[in-house]
Amino acid sequence: MKDDFSDFLSSDEEVPSSLYEKTLKYVQICNNPKKVLLKFYATNFFGALLTIIVCPQYGFGPIGGELGILHYIMDYGPVWCGFFCASVFMASGNLSSMIFLNSVEEKWITAHKFKVVFPWVSVLFFLGMIGKYYAPGDISHYTVSFHLSWFVTAILLSVLFLKFEERRLKENEIK
């Protein structure tokens, strides 16, 4: 191992400038992640906010009238309703975040999966439940099982999404 390190130090090969720039950007993000976190959370929030326009619980009038197509899901009960709602909400938010983050920022976010996701989902859950209480819409599934299924689904889906994103980034590095 000592010989490998000596060979590396004495070699005339230069580090490609793109690798140098990516490494520098990653280290800068590690030293001050606030800007990337703000960008991730803001784009995630606005992407997820778009899905609320089809949620009858916030009173915005979903596609197809009063409960629209969502009554089919609500008929299965609060657990399935929470599962579906969190899935759509977090998937659209995570997708919008990944559209607006560059590859170095994505790499940092995916490297810190749970540390990034858990506080974010907790804040969204808290704000969503307060908003839902005051919104004019239907709150028929305002139960513990709905809240628990929403919260667990949101965390699991976000972590899985970031795992798949991490795998995609690794495959793109290899190519």
C-alpha positions as CSV (number, residue, x, y, z in Angstrom):
1,M,0.0,0.0,0.0
2,K,2.9,2.3,0.8
3,D,4.3,1.7,-2.7
4,D,0.9,2.5,-4.3
5,F,0.8,5.8,-2.5
6,S,4.4,6.6,-3.5
7,D,3.6,5.7,-7.1
8,F,0.6,8.0,-7.0
9,L,2.5,10.9,-5.6
10,S,5.3,10.5,-8.2
11,S,3.1,10.0,-11.2
12,D,2.8,12.7,-13.9
13,E,-0.9,12.1,-14.5
14,E,-3.1,15.0,-13.7
15,V,-6.5,14.8,-12.1
16,P,-9.2,15.6,-14.7
17,S,-10.5,19.1,-14.1
18,S,-14.1,17.9,-14.0
19,L,-13.3,15.5,-11.1
20,Y,-11.4,18.2,-9.3
21,E,-14.4,20.6,-9.7
22,K,-16.9,18.1,-8.5
23,T,-14.8,17.1,-5.5
24,L,-14.3,20.8,-4.6
25,K,-18.0,21.5,-4.9
26,Y,-18.8,18.4,-2.7
27,V,-16.4,19.5,0.0
28,Q,-17.9,23.0,-0.1
29,I,-21.3,21.6,0.4
30,C,-20.1,19.4,3.3
31,N,-18.7,22.5,5.0
32,N,-21.8,24.5,4.5
33,P,-24.9,22.5,3.4
34,K,-27.5,25.2,4.2
35,K,-27.8,26.4,0.6
36,V,-28.3,22.8,-0.7
37,L,-30.8,21.9,2.0
38,L,-32.8,25.1,1.4
39,K,-32.8,24.3,-2.3
40,F,-33.8,20.7,-1.7
41,Y,-36.6,21.6,0.8
42,A,-38.0,24.5,-1.2
43,T,-38.2,22.5,-4.5
44,N,-39.6,19.5,-2.7
45,F,-42.2,21.6,-0.9
46,F,-43.4,23.3,-4.1
47,G,-43.5,20.0,-6.0
48,A,-45.5,18.4,-3.3
49,L,-47.7,21.4,-2.9
50,L,-49.0,20.8,-6.5
51,T,-50.5,17.5,-5.4
52,I,-52.6,19.2,-2.7
53,I,-54.9,20.6,-5.4
54,V,-56.3,17.1,-5.9
55,C,-56.7,16.4,-2.1
56,P,-60.3,16.7,-0.9
57,Q,-59.1,17.1,2.7
58,Y,-57.8,20.6,1.9
59,G,-61.0,21.7,0.1
60,F,-59.5,22.5,-3.3
61,G,-61.9,20.4,-5.3
62,P,-60.2,17.4,-6.8
63,I,-60.5,16.1,-10.3
64,G,-64.0,14.7,-10.8
65,G,-66.1,16.7,-8.3
66,E,-66.4,16.6,-4.6
67,L,-64.1,13.7,-3.7
68,G,-63.4,13.0,-7.3
69,I,-61.5,9.8,-8.1
70,L,-60.1,9.8,-4.5
71,H,-63.3,8.4,-3.0
72,Y,-62.2,5.0,-4.4
73,I,-59.1,5.1,-2.2
74,M,-60.9,6.6,0.7
75,D,-63.4,3.7,0.6
76,Y,-60.5,1.4,1.7
77,G,-60.1,3.3,5.0
78,P,-57.7,5.7,6.6
79,V,-54.6,3.6,6.4
80,W,-54.8,3.2,2.6
81,C,-55.8,6.8,2.2
82,G,-52.7,7.9,4.2
83,F,-50.5,5.5,2.2
84,F,-51.7,6.9,-1.1
85,C,-51.7,10.5,0.0
86,A,-48.1,10.3,1.3
87,S,-46.9,8.4,-1.7
88,V,-48.2,10.9,-4.2
89,F,-47.2,13.9,-2.1
90,M,-43.6,12.8,-1.4
91,A,-43.0,11.3,-4.9
92,S,-43.9,14.5,-6.6
93,G,-41.8,16.5,-4.1
94,N,-38.8,14.3,-4.4
95,L,-39.0,14.3,-8.2
96,S,-39.1,18.0,-8.4
97,S,-36.1,18.3,-6.1
98,M,-34.1,16.0,-8.2
99,I,-34.9,18.0,-11.3
100,F,-33.5,21.2,-9.8
101,L,-30.5,19.8,-8.0
102,N,-27.2,19.3,-9.9
103,S,-25.4,16.0,-9.7
104,V,-23.0,17.1,-6.8
105,E,-25.9,18.4,-4.8
106,E,-27.9,15.2,-5.4
107,K,-24.9,13.1,-4.3
108,W,-24.7,15.0,-1.0
109,I,-28.4,14.7,-0.4
110,T,-28.4,11.0,-1.2
111,A,-25.4,10.4,1.1
112,H,-27.3,11.9,4.0
113,K,-30.7,10.2,3.4
114,F,-32.3,9.8,6.8
115,K,-30.7,12.9,8.3
116,V,-32.2,15.0,5.5
117,V,-35.6,13.2,5.2
118,F,-36.7,12.7,8.8
119,P,-36.8,16.4,9.9
120,W,-38.3,17.4,6.5
121,V,-41.1,14.8,6.7
122,S,-41.7,15.7,10.3
123,V,-42.1,19.4,9.5
124,L,-44.4,18.6,6.5
125,F,-46.5,16.3,8.6
126,F,-46.9,18.9,11.4
127,L,-47.8,21.7,8.9
128,G,-50.1,19.4,6.9
129,M,-52.0,18.3,9.9
130,I,-52.4,21.8,11.2
131,G,-53.5,23.0,7.7
132,K,-55.9,20.1,7.4
133,Y,-57.5,21.0,10.7
134,Y,-58.2,24.5,9.5
135,A,-58.9,23.8,5.8
136,P,-62.5,23.7,4.6
137,G,-62.2,20.3,3.0
138,D,-63.3,16.8,4.1
139,I,-61.5,15.5,7.2
140,S,-63.2,12.1,7.4
141,H,-59.9,10.3,7.8
142,Y,-58.5,12.4,10.6
143,T,-57.5,9.4,12.7
144,V,-54.3,8.0,14.3
145,S,-54.1,5.2,11.8
146,F,-54.2,7.8,8.9
147,H,-51.5,9.9,10.5
148,L,-49.3,7.0,11.3
149,S,-49.6,5.4,7.8
150,W,-48.9,8.8,6.2
151,F,-45.9,9.5,8.3
152,V,-44.3,6.0,7.9
153,T,-45.0,6.0,4.2
154,A,-43.5,9.4,3.7
155,I,-40.3,8.5,5.4
156,L,-39.9,5.1,3.8
157,L,-40.8,6.4,0.3
158,S,-38.4,9.3,0.6
159,V,-35.5,7.0,1.8
160,L,-36.2,4.5,-1.0
161,F,-36.4,7.3,-3.6
162,L,-33.0,8.6,-2.4
163,K,-31.6,5.0,-2.5
164,F,-32.7,4.6,-6.1
165,E,-31.3,8.1,-6.9
166,E,-28.0,7.2,-5.3
167,R,-27.8,4.0,-7.5
168,R,-28.6,6.1,-10.6
169,L,-25.9,8.5,-9.8
170,K,-23.4,5.7,-9.3
171,E,-24.3,4.2,-12.6
172,N,-23.9,7.5,-14.4
173,E,-20.4,7.9,-12.8
174,I,-19.4,4.6,-14.2
175,K,-20.5,5.4,-17.8
